[in-house]
Structure formats: C-alpha cells, structure tokens
C-alpha cells in the first residue's frame, strides 16, 4: 500500500473538482464510510502491533491532509460560485447621476448671522419692530417733522390703512423706528441692534423697493463719539475680515443724530475687482451719529444723565461689497441657480 | 450743487488748489461728489490729420499721418469722421487715457505701427460721446494744450448739500464755510447801492393771508429798461453750471439765486395790476407757470396775485403770463420771505421742484432780503439801464438771529475729546458766531442769521467738531459688560434668531434652498387669498407689488415658475420672513414649497413626492424645534391655500403651529406649468421659545430586553383621526408600548364609503425583563378590546 500514491491521487481529484458536488464525491470516495482512506484504516486491524502503530500514524496524517485540501477547495469553489452569480447582478456604475441644485442658505442670512455675532460679542442684544409703521415712529419721533425736506431723502411707501392719528401707515423706510420703540419700552442703559426689512419706492440695480438694514443704539451715562468710531471700525474689521482697515468719518446730516457722520472705507481696484481696506477711493458704508437729545426727550429719557450713539447700515450693501455681488435685484428674485452660486452650505453657515 | 473754481474764488481769497478745496468740502460736511480737474490734460495737444489712407488689413481702420506741431506720427484710427485737415486732440504712446483707464503702448494694429491716438470725448471723460474723434475749429495751432483748446482750465465742483444746510445752497455760503475751515478769506460783495431811488413805485403790496406763509415782501420798480442778452461774463457763468441763458433780467435772478442763495422774481410791470396781493389761492384756481404747465391750486397754497389773476405761486415758480421777455420795458422786482412749511407743502402737492422752492424749504437768511434787493438792483441797472423806484413793502422783517447758552464741557462729554474753551471759541468765531463768555465754562452764542439749523447746545457741538475735524476724535471700543452678556442670553429676540438659524440648517440639510422674496404680492394674489384690503400699498410701483402679503405662497409659486423656466425640474425652496394679517399684525413664519415634475428618468426613478412625504418633512421640522408633532392636535386644514382633501393643520391649544398640504388647484390654475406642488407653513413664533431653546429635550427609553411586534387591523369610521388612535393606544400601557406605527390603509367601495380599514403595528418592550407569552397575549387582548370600544371600530381578521 502506497500512502503517497493515495495522497497524489486524492490531491489530483480534489484539484479537478469544479463544483461542490464533484468535490463531495471526492470526499466520499476517500473519507466516506467506504472510502479509500477509511478502508485502509479499517485494514489496520490485520496488522501487527508495531505496524499498526507506524502505519496508523501515517494514515491519520493522510486523512488529515486530504480533509484539509477538501476544505480549502470547498471554500474556493464557494467564492467562485458566488462571484459568478454576482457578476450577473452587475449595474452600470458609469451611468451619470441627474443634475440637482445644491441647497444653500441665502447670503443675507449669513450676513444677519455675522452681524448678530459680532455685535453680540460687543454686548449688543437683538431687538425688533414691525415693517408697517406709524408715521410718528418712522418720522416725527425721530425729529423728521412733516414737510421737512429730510422726508424727501427717502421715498416712502404708504398703506391705505390709517393709524390712530389719522395718518396712513408707512412701510418703514429705515430700521430707526426700533430706536424709538426700544427707548419707550426699556430704561437705559440700552445696547441693541435691530436687523430687518426696510422699504423705499425705488428700483434699479443698486436700489430695491425692499432691502435690509441693521440699526444700532447704545445709550448710557457717557457713550461718546470716540466710542462710536471705535465700535464701528471694530465691526468693519471683523465683518470684512481686514485688520489693516483705512476708514474715514465725515460730517453728514440725519435729523435723529447730532453730530451725524457717514463712514467710508478705503478701497482700490485690483484685477478689476474691489479690494477693501486700502487705496485712495472711498466707499460709503453706513450712517451714524450721537443720538439727538430731541429724540431722547421724545422718548422721555433724561438727557442730563443719558447720552449715546446710533448707527444704521444697509445689510444688502455690505453683503454685496464683501462677496463682490453687483445686482441687488437678484437677491430677491428667488432664482435657485443664483442661490446655489452665491449662497452658503450649512458647513459655512 | 455745482460751481466752478473761478466763481468760488470771486467770494474766497485762496491759494489752495481745487483738490485741497475738494477735500476740505468733504471734511466739513459738504460732500464732494465730483471734481472735474483737468490740469493733467495739458499733455494732450491739438494735432492735424495731414493725410490718411485705408488700412490694408482692416476695412474700418485708417492709417493717418498726424502733425502735432513738432513731429509727424503714424496713427491707426477707427473713427468714422477721419478726414484730411481735421484738427483733433492727440495722445502719444505711453500716455494714460483717463476714459479707458489704460496706458497707450506703442504697437502694431493688424500689422501697421501706431504711435499714438486721436481721442474722443469719452476717452477724455468729458462725455459719453464715442461717435467719433473730437473735431476742433481750424483756428487752433498744432501743439496747443487740450486744456486750452477745450477750455478745461476751470475745475467744476459738484457737492451734496444736506437738508439742514440751506445756507450752503449758494456759492457765497460755501465760500464762507470754507473760510472757517482755514481755506481762505471771505471777500466782501462787490456792488454799489443805487445812488438815487428816483420815484415812488406805482405798484404796491398787501399781505392778505394771515397764516404767516408770507412774512415780508419788498420790491422796486425799474422804469425804461432794455432787456437785452446778458453780457458774456454772466452767460459764461450760467453755462458753466449747465443753465441756459435767456435774457438779462431772468439771468440776473438765476445768478443771484446761485451766487447768494437768494431767490427773487421779476414781473413785467406792464402785465400786472397796480395792487399786488399775497393771498391764499382760491379753490381750483388755475395758473400757467413758467415751465409751460397748467397747475390747479387749492386753498392751502399762497399766490401772488393782482385783481384778476394769480401771477405766481409764492416761493415756487412764476407765471408765464407775467414773465419778462426781450420786449419788457418796465420791471417789478420781488424779494420775499415765505414760510418753509407752506412752500414745501404746495411744492410737493403740485410736484414742482424749482431752485426757489428748494431754497425756501430749507430756510433763508433773512438778512439777505435787502442785500439781495440791492445786488439785483445794481445788476439790473448796470446791464439794462433805466431808473429805479424807492422800496415798496408789506409785512414785517424780523431777523432770525438767536442766542444759545452754551457749556464748553458739553462738547468734551459728547465727543470724548478735551478741547480747550479758547479753541472752541475760535472755531465758532470763524463761523461768524458771536460769543459772550460768561464764565470759564459757559458762554452765550449768538447764531448768525443764515444758520437757521443751529438751535441748541448739541448743534453748537456739531459745528465745532465739524470744523475741528472728525479725524481728530480719539477712537475707543467699549467692551461688553456682564449685564449685557446676560441680556443677550435672556433676550427672546436673540433666541428667536437662533431658532431661525436652526430651521435654516434643518431645511438646507434636507435639500431645500433658502430664498428671500418681497414682502408684497400682487393684486391677483390678494384677490384669490382674500386678504385684508386695507393692506394695499397706496403708491405701489406696480400691480405685482401692490399688497402686503398675507401668505408667501404666491411669491414662492412665482419663484418656482421662474426656476422651472430655467430648466430646474425639482424645486424645493423656503423662506423665513414676515406675513401681514393687518397693519398692526405681522408674524414671521417659515414657508416652504416643493414642486416636482413627473420623473422621466427610468434609472434614477424615485418615489414621487406626495402628501405623506410632506407630512414626514413637517414632522421633521417640528422635531428640529424640540417638539413632537404627535403631541399636538392635528386636523384637516380649512385654509383656502390648500387642497381640501390633502392638507392638515397642527394646533397647540388654540394656536396654529403649522399647515401643510397640496396647493389648492384653484391657485395652481394661475401657474399651469407647475405640477405636484406642496407647501408647508410653520408658525414658529407660536411655539414656546423656552422649549425650542432647550438642549436636551428628547427622552427615549432604551431597553436591552427583547421586543415584540404585533399587527392590528381595525375598521374605523372614515372621519376617524388616526393621531387620536395612536395617542390612545400608546396610553393603554405607557410602560410597555414603545411605538405605534400605521402602515396600511385600505379604502374601497366594497368596504363602504364611510369606513376605512387601517393596520398598525405595536412595538412592545419592557425595561425590566423579557416579556412572557402570556403577558403579551393579555396586552394584545387589551388593545383589541379597548380600541374597538373606544372608537366603535370593528376588528378585522
């Protein structure tokens, strides 16, 4: 009996099996109840004790070896069979997906968020007021009397409905009425910003009948014009992300502040694009000033003990400047392509 | 306001350049809007085209031989007015062309060398004209500078005057302010008073209205004048401001309006009666004005009138009939003080924007009445000859100088800058305020007659800092205090903005884009949605923007339609913004629109968006605010925005929290291209902000023991609200019933029109143990019995 020969034969037959059934037959032929190796093991009983010992060990090793080869082959066949089955389930990875608009947050939302955060770090809480205002809150309380030329600085929308003074309601032309509402409802110290929608009847590439402003108001015992300058410079540095920022404050006129100022930021044109911060041209950013004592008195604030400053700026304008956008009308067009191009994904919001 | 450098210098003795003056103007609050300073244009010179021929490689170009008096150059030129002998303005290579903002390079144009350029007006920034190159008269010598040839040697300033500075609506006023800034010295006015006022005026005044709209009027009568063309100096001045010279009398009044800021009017004395009145207009009184338009007046307007007619609208515009022409022989000059309010009111109601109105509205220097009268008399007499009457007047001239008690420390407190009293006093004196010092800290300030806007202490502070310079104010940044940080943390509005950010993040991560649309919507939208008609915008820009919106649905459908037209098939957008229920009720809501076309992509085909997908999205939104939609009362929506059979409303108590559903087909008729359109409105302001702001609010019990599921099928009344069933089943054993989920709904004719068959799966799990079969059976039985009793439901087997 040649153990080696049996092993060779078995190895060959295992190798030649191409499916699980063949392999099972091989297994039965060698290791089954009447299998070759089983038969050999049975024949041991006819041998001498010594032979039994040595041949027995060899046969057991043979059985182990064949069993292992069958198991390996079995796994190979199984993987092969599954893969060949999966190949039939194949889908075309190269089929391109349909286009879809990537969802974004509107750039104005990003600006709202940043303005609230930056002023928040300086101690300003957020206040608000309605878009449909009374003539008194939008004008008279702010020291803009009827027939005053300053009213013509702003083209006002009127509503058919009339307020309790018999005057038509107006769409607020600025966020400044929130100053009045806050001063009437709260006691100083007051430190608020009020972002929101504002309206003027005007429409071209830089004017929209609806736009956004943020108002700021700081009233305490001693807030002065130096504080006003410092606050606004700090805001602009952070918002526009320019540390070395050249600015100028120049005298202006708003009936509700005195002295009044407008703040300009220097810019230059680099590669046909506006670069903010340096240069010899100026861009108007916002209007501001010390709150006119007449306004404080209109709101019953004691002007002997309290003073402060206010400012207002166009949020659409600073958004356009920051991101190089040119047509304010596209902000409100509802064009999803524009939003996808100019908006912010959640990670950046 | 516009003025030239040379005109300014007639009032201001100065050695400052136009640029320095321009900077100073901005620094004192007279914002320089533009300054045309052409001194750098002297490098461009007059040159002649001696000869030209067609460019061999370009039809529209010519090769010109150009002579600038010193050399001859070859210039390639594309202008259509190129001709032999043309004199134009020439720029050599290397020069900077202001209109195109480029430096000229020597180079070849289509293979031919070009050594310079003949310029158009646009290339010189003189106008928008780019039709051809500049053509000059033949008289100019080659080599003459462009500044001389084009008469650009007098820079023109254009400044913005804020409404408080009526005193600077004159060149003299601007010069006065500049002198206070140290830009030069104000010169005295150069004119002589008429030596002999020879006769009594045949025309007299009376002021008939007692509403103070005319305080004072004074006049002179000029006999035997010759109303010619104005002398050249006067014509040139008016032209430099873009005004058209008419005749001497009219030009003189226009000149004095700009030069002194003093509007006045000349009547042809032979066309008016002998007694003139200042009176209120009669109702529906008509006048043909100098602008050739008919105006109908009402009783609030003041007119100048004779016995028969209104001759002029006081302070605004003269009448055509009584105006001066070249044939005028006798003139009646009127100088008056009109009330700013009544001029403003009349001007606005008639829609007339005249130079006179502009100045009267902003308040005039009352001391300038007699000065203006004298100055005008001098010019009329000098230019037109004739003789001059004595004054005739009515009313009372009360000068408007007033006194303010001023505290020097107030400046330091408001500005945050210690400025010595003597520095403050010097600035005020430079501005011609008179000062009487009372003590070290206080003084009396007498405000000059032209500064109607300076009324109290803060106005004086402004005057001082305006001249001292805003740049000199020290900068400080007030830091935030603990109280302020607390205020922010507790502020409801801050919390609201956080909520809004949260909603935006939720939506964008669910594939919805944010839009912002106008707070208005159209007439049609208002009609269909039956909003409050008093929310109409009286002076709307267009019918599309004529009402304050009571819903965003129309704006969003319009946006969806726009995007559909751009080829976007799957539209998902939202807006967080205001809607208006009345003029005193505004709320911020979230409104979302999903409009999807039928999916034609057979490979990527997804399940079509439907009412149930919408419900899931609404529920997600509500849970992003820490609420569970199931805790609210949910019913069919009754709003006319929604499909009456595919919509729902969510209430918390009586407060509306959300509405959602398919958009009502009647609305969709307006947008025929859009299909399958759904909307959600979330009235997040009605939710308690404290819950929204909570960080950990969800409380799911987690158990390691085995769960079991059991399905139940019941036949309910069709109207049965399944949220109630869900709530009830969950309540049967709160400890064991983890979840009740509906997964099958069957309605059919066979079953009957008034009933529906519903299947739900109950998940049962204990926190303490694995439940035994008998516990489960007991619970199942319990559910079957209780549900069928409570809802009169039939158990389906």
Contacts between the chains, C-beta under 8 A, distances in Angstrom:
chain1	res1	chain2	res2	distance
A	95	B	603	6.0
A	97	B	604	6.7
A	98	B	601	5.6
A	98	B	604	5.5
A	100	B	511	7.9
A	100	B	570	6.7
A	101	B	513	6.4
A	101	B	568	6.0
A	101	B	570	7.6
A	103	B	507	7.6
A	103	B	508	4.7
A	103	B	509	7.8
A	103	B	510	7.8
A	103	B	511	5.1
A	103	B	512	5.7
A	103	B	513	4.6
A	103	B	572	7.2
A	104	B	508	6.6
A	104	B	513	5.6
A	104	B	514	6.8
A	105	B	504	5.4
A	105	B	508	5.6
A	105	B	514	5.0
A	106	B	514	4.4
A	106	B	515	6.7
A	106	B	516	5.3
A	108	B	516	5.9
A	109	B	501	7.9
A	109	B	504	6.1
A	109	B	514	6.2
A	112	B	497	7.4
A	113	B	501	6.4
A	116	B	494	7.5
A	116	B	497	5.9
A	120	B	488	5.6
A	120	B	494	7.6
A	121	B	480	6.8
A	122	B	477	7.6
A	122	B	478	7.4
A	122	B	479	7.3
A	122	B	480	5.4
A	123	B	478	7.7
A	123	B	479	7.4
A	123	B	480	2.9
A	123	B	481	6.1
A	123	B	484	3.3
A	123	B	485	6.7
A	123	B	487	8.0
A	123	B	488	7.3
A	124	B	484	7.6
A	124	B	488	7.6
A	125	B	484	7.3
A	125	B	487	4.8
A	125	B	488	4.5
A	125	B	491	4.2
A	125	B	493	7.1
A	125	B	494	5.8
A	126	B	488	8.0
A	126	B	491	6.2
A	126	B	493	4.4
A	126	B	494	5.0
A	126	B	497	5.9
A	127	B	493	5.9
A	128	B	493	5.4
A	130	B	584	7.6
A	130	B	586	5.0
A	131	B	519	6.2
A	131	B	548	7.8
A	131	B	578	5.9
A	131	B	580	7.6
A	131	B	586	6.1
A	132	B	548	6.6
A	132	B	580	6.5
A	132	B	583	4.9
A	132	B	584	7.3
A	132	B	586	6.5
A	147	B	340	7.6
A	147	B	341	4.8
A	147	B	344	4.1
A	147	B	345	5.4
A	147	B	348	7.5
A	148	B	163	7.2
A	148	B	344	7.6
A	149	B	163	3.9
A	149	B	344	6.9
A	149	B	361	5.1
A	149	B	362	5.9
A	150	B	163	4.8
A	152	B	163	7.9
A	152	B	348	7.8
A	153	B	163	6.9
A	157	B	537	5.4
A	157	B	538	7.8
A	157	B	539	6.2
A	157	B	540	7.5
A	158	B	537	7.1
A	158	B	538	4.3
A	158	B	539	5.8
A	159	B	534	7.2
A	159	B	535	6.3
A	159	B	536	7.0
A	159	B	537	6.2
A	159	B	538	6.6
A	159	B	548	7.0
A	159	B	583	5.7
A	160	B	533	7.5
A	160	B	534	5.2
A	160	B	535	7.4
A	160	B	536	4.4
A	160	B	537	7.8
A	160	B	538	5.5
A	161	B	534	3.7
A	161	B	535	6.8
A	161	B	582	7.4
A	161	B	583	4.3
A	163	B	583	7.7
A	168	B	538	6.4
A	169	B	583	4.6
A	171	B	519	7.9
A	171	B	537	7.3
A	171	B	548	7.9
A	189	B	483	7.8
A	191	B	484	5.6
A	191	B	487	7.6
A	197	B	519	6.1
A	197	B	577	7.4
A	197	B	578	6.9
A	199	B	519	7.5
A	201	B	539	6.2
A	201	B	541	5.9
A	203	B	541	6.1
A	209	B	518	7.0
A	209	B	520	7.6
A	209	B	541	5.8
A	209	B	545	6.6
A	210	B	518	5.0
A	210	B	519	5.9
A	210	B	520	7.6
A	218	B	478	7.4
A	222	B	413	7.0
A	223	B	478	6.7
A	224	B	413	6.9
A	224	B	414	5.9
A	224	B	415	6.0
A	224	B	416	3.4
A	225	B	414	6.4
A	225	B	415	4.8
A	225	B	416	5.8
A	225	B	417	7.8
A	225	B	465	7.4
A	225	B	473	5.4
A	226	B	415	7.1
A	226	B	416	3.6
A	226	B	417	6.9
A	226	B	473	5.3
A	226	B	474	4.6
A	226	B	475	5.8
A	226	B	476	4.8
A	227	B	416	6.7
A	227	B	476	5.5
A	227	B	477	7.4
A	227	B	478	4.9
A	229	B	473	5.8
A	229	B	475	4.8
A	229	B	476	8.0
A	230	B	475	4.4
A	230	B	476	4.6
A	230	B	477	3.9
A	230	B	478	7.3
A	231	B	477	6.1
A	231	B	478	6.7
A	233	B	475	6.4
A	233	B	477	7.9
A	234	B	477	5.0
A	248	B	470	7.8
A	248	B	471	7.1
A	249	B	470	4.3
A	249	B	471	7.3
A	249	B	473	7.4
A	250	B	26	5.4
A	250	B	27	6.3
A	250	B	29	6.8
A	250	B	31	6.8
A	250	B	470	6.2
A	251	B	27	7.6
A	251	B	28	6.4
A	251	B	29	3.1
A	251	B	462	7.5
A	251	B	465	7.8
A	251	B	466	4.6
A	251	B	470	6.3
A	252	B	29	6.3
A	252	B	31	7.4
A	252	B	162	6.2
A	253	B	29	7.2
A	253	B	162	3.4
A	253	B	163	6.5
A	253	B	164	4.8
A	253	B	165	7.2
A	258	B	458	4.7
A	258	B	459	6.3
A	258	B	461	7.7
A	258	B	462	5.4
A	259	B	414	7.8
A	259	B	415	7.9
A	259	B	458	7.7
A	259	B	461	6.5
A	259	B	462	3.8
A	259	B	465	5.5
A	259	B	466	6.8
A	260	B	462	7.7
A	261	B	470	6.0
A	262	B	31	7.9
A	290	B	414	5.6
A	290	B	458	7.4
A	292	B	458	6.6
A	293	B	456	7.6
A	293	B	458	5.6
A	307	B	413	7.2
A	307	B	414	6.4
A	331	B	516	6.4
A	332	B	516	5.6
A	332	B	517	5.8
A	332	B	518	5.8
A	333	B	559	7.6
A	333	B	562	7.1
A	334	B	515	4.5
A	334	B	517	5.4
A	334	B	555	7.1
A	334	B	556	7.3
A	334	B	558	7.0
A	334	B	559	2.8
A	334	B	560	8.0
A	334	B	562	6.1
A	334	B	563	7.3
A	334	B	573	6.9
A	335	B	559	7.6
A	335	B	562	6.4
A	335	B	563	6.8
A	335	B	566	7.3
A	336	B	513	5.3
A	336	B	515	7.5
A	336	B	559	7.9
A	336	B	563	4.9
A	336	B	566	7.9
A	336	B	568	5.8
A	336	B	571	6.9
A	336	B	573	6.5
A	337	B	563	7.7
A	337	B	566	6.2
A	337	B	568	7.5
A	339	B	513	5.0
A	339	B	514	6.7
A	339	B	515	6.5
A	340	B	513	7.0
A	343	B	513	7.0
A	343	B	514	6.8
A	345	B	508	7.1
A	346	B	505	5.2
A	346	B	508	5.1
A	346	B	509	5.6
A	349	B	501	7.6
A	349	B	504	7.1
A	349	B	505	6.8
A	349	B	508	7.5
